[in-house]
């Protein structure tokens, strides 16, 4: 009989103190049970992961599962790279985090001829 192994982690973010242990399933559980370990992570960790990628990529994760459908909208980190004003406005309308801790916009310096 195999002994079940779990890992416990604690998350600490300098902007707000979070120390909440959670159990993460091992990759062998994914093969046997069909579940993925990433979906078991707390939202705070997923938000931290999203802080390293452009917001448009974080939004794309919403198609992965029902669990992920709105995770991006609660992330306190927003980063836009070469997107239109309309796209930024639409994203902000759908964003529901109570606080934004970082906001980045990267644009092209080239001007459009009218």
N, C-alpha and C positions, 0 to 999 in steps of 0.2 A: 504494500500500500504506500503510495507516494505521500510525502509530507508537504502540505501546502506552504508556500513561501510568499510572504507579503513584504513589501517595502513601505516604510513610513517616511514621509518627508514633511518638512515645515517650510513655509514660505515667509520671507521677510522682505518687505519693500521699504526703503527709506522714507518714502512719502507718506505711508500709512502703515502702522504696525499690524502685521497679520502673522499669526503663528498658529496655524490650524493643521494638526497632523491629519493625514489621510492615507488610506490604503490604496496601493496601486497594484493592479494585477500584472503578473509576469507574462511574457510573450507566450509561454506554453499554454496559458489560459486562453489566449486568443485562438490558438489552433484548436483546442478542445471545445471551448464554449462559444466561439464565434463572436466574441465581444472584443472591442479594442480598448487599450489602456488609456488612450488620449481622452476619450469621452468620459472617463472616470475622474479626470482631473478637475479640481475646483475651478470655478470661473476666474478667480484671482490669478491663477497660474496661466490660464488661457489668455487672459488680458495681457499679462506680462509677455507672453509669446507674441501676441499681436503687436506689441509695441515695437517689434523689430522689423515689421513688414509694412508695406503701404496699405492703407485702409481698404483700397479696392480688392486686394488679395484676402484680407480678413473677411470682407463681405462675401467673397466667393465661398468661404467655408460654410456658409449657411445652407448650402445644398447637400452637405455631408450627412446630416441626420436631423431629426426633430430637436434633439438636444442642442445642436449647434445653430439652430435657425436664428436665434436672437442674441447669441453670445457676443458677436461683433458689436452690436449696437450699445452694449453696456461698457465697452472698453474706454478707459479714460485717456487713451492715446490715439490721436488722429494724425495721419500723415497722407498728404495728397501729392502725387507726382504727375505733372503734366496732364491734368484733367481740367475740364471746363468749369466755369463758374456755376453752370447749371447742375453739374454732377456733384459739386461740393454742397450746393444748396439742398439738393435731394438727400444727400447723405446726412446732413445736419438735421433735416426734418425727421429722419428715421432714427437718429441717435437718441438714446434715452439715458445715458449715464448722468448721474446727479452732479458729476464734477469732471472737468477736462483738465488733466495734469500736463499734457503736452499737445501742441498743435503745430503742425509743420505743413507748409505749402512750398512746393518746388515748381517753378515755372520757367518757361523759356524767355530769354531776353529779346528774342526777335519779335518785331512788331508786325502786325498784319496790315497789308495795304487795303484800303477801302475803295 
